[in-house]
Each structure stands twice: as structure tokens, then as C-alpha cells.
Amino acid sequence: MNILSLPSYFEYTSFYPTGRHFLEVRSRIPEVYELAEDTKNAVRFYEKLIDDQSVPDDLKIKASMSLAK
């Protein structure tokens, strides 16, 4: 994963909000920001995952653990 993948991830989530890989792609967005050392955006997208009622608990826990680092 690298910062260059972000436009593709955003495009996928925009065009396929019910796609098979939607949650997987969405959970990668803050990870890419974290790897790019863009803490502000990483935190923002981790919080969005945690607050979203449609996100499964396992992804919320993973996001919470990453946010706690």
C-alpha cells in the first residue's frame, strides 16, 4: 500500500458502495494515511470506521487498536 493507491480506493468506494470489497477498501484508507505519516487524516478515517454502525465489530476493533497507537 502507498499513498498513490488512495485515489483508486476513493473511486472504488464512490462507485461501488455495495461492492464485495467495499469494507476492505474503506478500512485500508486510514492505513495508507498512517503509512504516509499523515496522522490527521488517518485519525479522521479511523474515527469514521469506528462510528459507522454498518461496519462489523472486527473492523471497528482493528480501527480502535490502530487509533490507540
N, C-alpha and C positions, 0 to 999 in steps of 0.2 A: 504494500500500500504506500502511496505517496500523495503529495498534495495535488498532483496532476490528475488524480482519479476523482477528485471532488466534483468537477462539472458533470462527469458521467453518472456519478451517484445521485446528484440532484436531478439530473434529467430523468433517470430511471424512476425515482420516487415521484416525480411530477407526472410522467406519462403512464406509469403502472402502479397506482396507489393500492390496487388489489392484487398485484403481481405476486408470483410464488416466492420471489426473493426480496420482497419489499422490506420486511423487518430486518433481514440480514444486512441489506444495503444501508438501511437507515441507521443501524447500530454501528456501522463502520465509519460513518461521517465523523462523529466525535473522536474516534480512534485516530483518524487521519489528522485531524486538527491537533491532537495530542502529540503525535509523532512529529508534526511540523513545529511544535513548541508554541502553538497558538492557544494558550490556556483559556483566554476569554471565550473563544468560540467553542472549544472543547467542553468547557463547563456549561455553556448555553445549550448545546445539543445533548449532553448527558442529562441535564435537567428536563429537557423536553421528553426524552425517553422515559424518565422516571415518573413524570407527571401524566403521561398518556395512559388512559385506562385500557386501551386496546393492546398495549404491549404486554406480552407474557411476563410472569414474575421472574423467570430465569434471566431474561434480558434486563429487567429492572435491577435485579441484584447485581449483575455484571456491571451495569452502568453506575450503580451506587458505589461499588467497590473501586471502580476506576476514578470516580469523583473524589473518593476519600483519600486517594494517594497524595 
